[in-house]
C-alpha cells in the first residue's frame, strides 16, 4: 500500500512489489529487510514471505486513486528492476505512472544495467525520475554510465549509504544528487570530507544537491547520539531539488 514516509526527499511510498536480495556493499545493512521481517511478524498483508520478492498487483492502482499531486518513491521496500520482476509487470507499473501525470514517481535501483536494457526500446514517462545508488566507486560509478543511456526527464543519484570518498565524478546528465549516511545499529561511518567533496562537485557541475542525514554517526564521529545526528552540513540544511520540480 502507499503510505506517508519520513524519507526527506519524497512524500509517499508506493510498493507494487516488496522484497529483494543483496547485490553490493550498500545492501549489507538493508533497512527494508529489517522492516519487512518486522512487518511479517506483525502479520501485515503483503509481507507473508518476509523479504522474499513478492509481486503485489492489487496495489497497482493506488496512485490512480489519489488526485492531489504527490511525489512517490516507487518500491521503497524492494528494487523495481530486480531480476525476478518480469518485464510485463514493469510495463504495468509504467502504465500506471503514465496514467497518473499529476504525480512524480521516483524510481531508484542498484540494477542499472537491467533498467537501461528495459528502456533501450522504450521511452520513460515524463513524470518518472530514474535514479541509481552510488555507495562506492567500484559498484556505484558504473551505474551512472547505464543511467546516462536512458533518456529520462530527470536522472538522479542516491549516494546513501555513502561508504567512501568518491573522488572525482562526471555528473554529466545527472540532475540531482542525494547524500546520506547509514542508519541502524551496524551503521558504517560516513566521513564529512566525503560529503563536502560531493557538494563541491555538484556546485562546480551545476547539479542539485540534497543532504539527507548523517545517519548512525554524527558529524564529529560519535555513534548513536541523536543529539549530534541530523541534517546539518556547514551549519545549514541543503534541500535543492531538480529545476523541473521543487519539493514541498
C-alpha positions as CSV (number, residue, x, y, z in Angstrom):
1,X,0.0,0.0,0.0
2,X,1.1,3.6,-0.5
3,X,1.8,5.5,2.7
4,X,3.4,8.6,4.1
5,X,7.1,8.4,4.7
6,X,9.8,10.1,6.8
7,X,12.2,10.0,3.8
8,X,13.1,13.6,3.4
9,X,13.3,13.7,-0.4
10,X,9.9,12.3,-1.2
11,X,6.3,12.4,0.1
12,X,4.7,9.0,-0.3
13,X,6.0,5.4,-0.9
14,X,4.3,3.0,-3.4
15,X,5.3,-0.6,-3.3
16,X,3.7,-2.7,-6.1
17,X,6.4,-5.2,-5.2
18,X,8.3,-5.9,-1.9
19,X,11.3,-8.0,-1.0
20,X,14.8,-8.0,-2.6
21,X,18.2,-9.6,-2.5
22,X,21.7,-8.2,-1.8
23,X,24.0,-7.4,-4.7
24,X,26.5,-4.8,-3.5
25,X,28.1,-3.4,-0.3
26,X,25.3,-0.8,0.0
27,X,22.9,-3.7,0.7
28,X,24.7,-5.1,3.7
29,X,22.6,-3.4,6.4
30,X,19.4,-3.0,4.4
31,X,16.7,-1.1,6.3
32,X,14.0,-2.6,4.1
33,X,15.0,-6.1,5.1
34,X,14.7,-5.3,8.8
35,X,11.4,-3.6,8.3
36,X,10.0,-6.4,6.1
37,X,10.7,-9.0,8.8
38,X,9.2,-6.8,11.4
39,X,6.0,-6.4,9.3
40,X,6.0,-10.2,8.7
41,X,6.0,-10.7,12.5
42,X,3.1,-8.3,12.8
43,X,1.2,-10.2,10.0
44,X,0.9,-7.2,7.8
45,X,-0.6,-8.1,4.4
46,X,2.0,-8.3,1.7
47,X,4.8,-9.4,3.9
48,X,3.8,-13.0,4.5
49,X,7.1,-14.1,2.8
50,X,9.2,-11.6,4.8
51,X,11.8,-10.2,2.5
52,X,11.4,-12.6,-0.4
53,X,10.5,-10.9,-3.7
54,X,6.7,-10.7,-3.9
55,X,4.6,-9.0,-6.6
56,X,1.5,-7.2,-5.3
57,X,-0.6,-6.4,-8.3
58,X,-3.5,-5.4,-6.1
59,X,-1.5,-2.3,-5.2
60,X,-1.0,-1.1,-8.8
61,X,-4.0,1.2,-8.9
62,X,-3.3,3.1,-5.7
63,X,-1.7,6.2,-7.3
64,X,-4.6,6.4,-9.7
65,X,-7.0,6.9,-6.8
66,X,-5.0,9.8,-5.3
67,X,-5.9,13.1,-7.1
68,X,-3.6,15.5,-5.2
69,X,-0.2,15.9,-6.9
70,X,2.2,13.8,-4.9
71,X,5.9,12.7,-5.1
72,X,6.0,8.9,-4.9
73,X,9.1,6.8,-4.1
74,X,8.5,3.6,-6.0
75,X,9.4,0.3,-4.3
76,X,11.0,1.7,-1.2
77,X,10.8,-1.9,0.1
78,X,12.3,-3.5,-3.0
79,X,14.1,-2.8,-6.3
80,X,11.8,-2.3,-9.2
81,X,14.4,-3.8,-11.6
82,X,15.1,-6.9,-9.5
83,X,15.8,-9.8,-11.8
84,X,12.7,-11.7,-10.5
85,X,10.3,-8.9,-11.6
86,X,9.2,-9.8,-15.1
87,X,9.2,-7.2,-17.9
88,X,5.4,-7.5,-18.4
89,X,4.9,-6.4,-14.7
90,X,7.3,-3.5,-15.2
91,X,5.2,-2.5,-18.2
92,X,2.1,-2.5,-16.0
93,X,3.9,-0.3,-13.4
94,X,5.0,2.2,-16.0
95,X,1.5,2.3,-17.5
96,X,0.1,3.4,-14.1
97,X,2.8,6.1,-14.0
98,X,1.7,7.4,-17.4
99,X,-1.9,7.4,-16.4
100,X,-1.2,9.5,-13.3
101,X,0.5,12.5,-14.7
102,X,-0.4,14.6,-11.7
103,X,2.3,12.7,-9.7
104,X,6.1,12.4,-9.7
105,X,7.4,8.9,-9.4
106,X,11.0,8.4,-8.2
107,X,12.5,5.0,-9.2
108,X,15.8,4.1,-7.6
109,X,17.7,1.0,-8.5
110,X,21.1,-0.8,-7.9
111,X,20.3,-2.8,-11.1
112,X,21.1,-0.1,-13.5
113,X,22.0,-2.4,-16.4
114,X,18.7,-4.0,-16.4
115,X,16.9,-0.6,-16.2
116,X,18.9,0.6,-19.2
117,X,18.1,-2.6,-21.1
118,X,14.4,-2.3,-20.3
119,X,14.3,1.3,-21.6
120,X,16.5,0.6,-24.6
121,X,13.4,0.5,-26.8
122,X,11.0,2.3,-24.5
123,X,10.6,6.0,-23.6
124,X,10.3,6.6,-19.8
125,X,7.2,8.6,-18.8
126,X,7.9,12.3,-18.3
127,X,6.8,12.1,-14.7
128,X,9.2,9.2,-13.9
129,X,12.5,10.2,-12.3
130,X,15.1,7.5,-12.7
131,X,18.0,7.1,-10.2
132,X,20.8,4.8,-9.2
133,X,22.5,4.1,-5.9
134,X,26.2,5.1,-5.8
135,X,27.6,3.9,-2.4
136,X,31.2,3.5,-3.6
137,X,33.3,3.8,-6.7
138,X,33.6,0.1,-7.8
139,X,29.9,-0.7,-7.7
140,X,28.2,2.7,-7.9
141,X,30.0,4.6,-10.6
142,X,29.4,2.1,-13.4
143,X,25.7,2.6,-12.8
144,X,26.0,6.2,-13.9
145,X,27.0,5.1,-17.4
146,X,24.0,2.9,-17.6
147,X,21.7,5.6,-16.4
148,X,23.0,8.1,-18.9
149,X,21.9,5.7,-21.7
150,X,18.3,6.3,-20.7
151,X,16.5,9.5,-22.0
152,X,14.8,10.2,-18.6
153,X,13.4,13.6,-17.9
154,X,15.2,13.6,-14.5
155,X,18.2,11.4,-13.6
156,X,19.4,11.3,-10.0
157,X,21.9,9.7,-7.7
158,X,21.4,8.4,-4.2
159,X,24.8,8.3,-2.5
160,X,23.3,6.5,0.6
161,X,24.8,4.9,2.4
162,X,27.9,6.7,1.3
163,X,30.8,4.3,2.1
164,X,33.9,6.0,0.8
165,X,35.2,9.1,-0.9
166,X,34.1,9.2,-4.5
167,X,37.0,11.4,-5.7
168,X,36.0,13.0,-9.0
169,X,32.7,12.1,-10.6
170,X,31.4,13.1,-14.0
171,X,27.9,14.3,-13.3
172,X,27.0,14.9,-16.9
173,X,23.4,14.2,-17.5
174,X,22.6,14.0,-13.7
175,X,20.1,16.4,-12.4
176,X,20.1,15.6,-8.7
177,X,22.4,14.1,-6.0
178,X,21.2,12.9,-2.7
179,X,23.8,12.1,0.0
180,X,23.2,10.3,3.3
181,X,24.9,8.2,5.9
182,X,23.9,4.8,7.0
183,X,21.4,4.3,9.9
184,X,20.9,1.4,12.3
185,X,23.0,-0.3,15.0
186,X,25.5,-1.6,12.4
187,X,25.9,1.7,10.6
188,X,29.2,2.4,8.9
189,X,30.6,5.9,9.4
190,X,30.4,8.5,6.7
191,X,33.4,10.9,6.7
192,X,32.3,14.5,6.5
193,X,35.0,15.2,3.9
194,X,33.3,12.7,1.5
195,X,30.1,14.8,1.7
196,X,31.9,18.1,1.3
197,X,33.6,16.7,-1.8
198,X,30.3,15.7,-3.4
199,X,28.8,19.1,-2.6
200,X,31.8,20.8,-4.3
201,X,31.3,18.7,-7.4
202,X,27.6,19.4,-7.5
203,X,28.4,23.2,-7.3
204,X,31.0,23.0,-10.0
205,X,28.9,20.9,-12.4
206,X,25.6,22.7,-11.5
207,X,23.8,19.6,-10.2
208,X,21.2,20.0,-7.4
209,X,22.5,18.8,-4.0
210,X,20.3,17.3,-1.3
211,X,21.8,16.3,2.1
212,X,19.6,13.7,3.7
213,X,21.2,12.8,7.0
214,X,24.4,11.8,8.9
215,X,22.8,8.5,9.9
216,X,24.1,6.4,12.8
217,X,27.3,8.5,13.2
218,X,27.4,12.2,14.0
219,X,29.5,14.7,12.0
220,X,32.0,14.7,14.9
221,X,32.5,10.9,14.8
222,X,30.2,9.9,17.7
223,X,28.0,6.8,17.2
224,X,24.4,6.6,18.1
225,X,24.0,10.0,19.7
226,X,20.8,11.6,18.3
227,X,21.8,14.9,19.8
228,X,24.7,15.1,17.3
229,X,23.0,13.5,14.3
230,X,20.8,15.3,11.9
231,X,20.8,17.0,8.5
232,X,23.1,20.0,9.1
233,X,26.1,20.4,6.9
234,X,28.2,23.5,7.4
235,X,25.5,24.7,9.8
236,X,22.5,24.5,7.5
237,X,20.3,22.1,5.5
238,X,20.7,21.5,1.8
239,X,17.4,20.7,0.1
240,X,17.9,21.5,-3.5
241,X,15.7,19.6,-6.0
242,X,15.9,19.3,-9.8
243,X,14.8,22.5,-11.5
244,X,11.9,20.6,-13.1
245,X,10.2,20.3,-9.7
246,X,10.6,21.7,-6.2
247,X,9.7,19.5,-3.3
248,X,7.1,20.9,-0.9
